């Protein structure tokens, strides 16, 4: 019996154990080869990467108001200085005829448009502030916080003039003093509003929402 086993040989079962099955050429198949890889669809969940924690929203709101306060104080301080030092004086040339400082009172909208609708523009400015406050409740985007802060600071700057300057409450004339050649005279509040508006347009084109999600139309 021992001689027969020596001649025939014993089957090699060491490689068979743990493999479970073998390929066509007799080689043992690896465990990973039995499971096909998941297809790469290239799709990503943009909203999954957005941090919507209360702390993040609080930081964005703080940034919004910090930008608004800086824009508002710069506008208010520049107007006070212009009224005290430049009003009823000759314009100051900064770049020759290309750029001057010339104090005027504007009863219309930004850049001197619509002087017959002072009260309407006052209501619009107040409405913008309310809308910004509502958007801030779901604000998680850093660029949107900066853009809304610029809009808020500019709107508050001109609204302050509407309320407290002559000829009366909600009919006050805005102080403008930046006078480029061949362009309307404006102030720092107008500049903040325009910069904030341009930034919002760019963010909208990129598909970025105030809550931080990104969508593609």
PyMOL commands that set and color helices and strands:
alter all, ss='L'
color gray80, all
select helices_A, chain A and resi 2-8+31-34+46-49+54-85+110-112+115-138+142-164+188-205
alter helices_A, ss='H'
color red, helices_A
select strands_A, chain A and resi 92-93+99-106+174-180
alter strands_A, ss='S'
color yellow, strands_A
deselect
rebuild
show_as cartoon
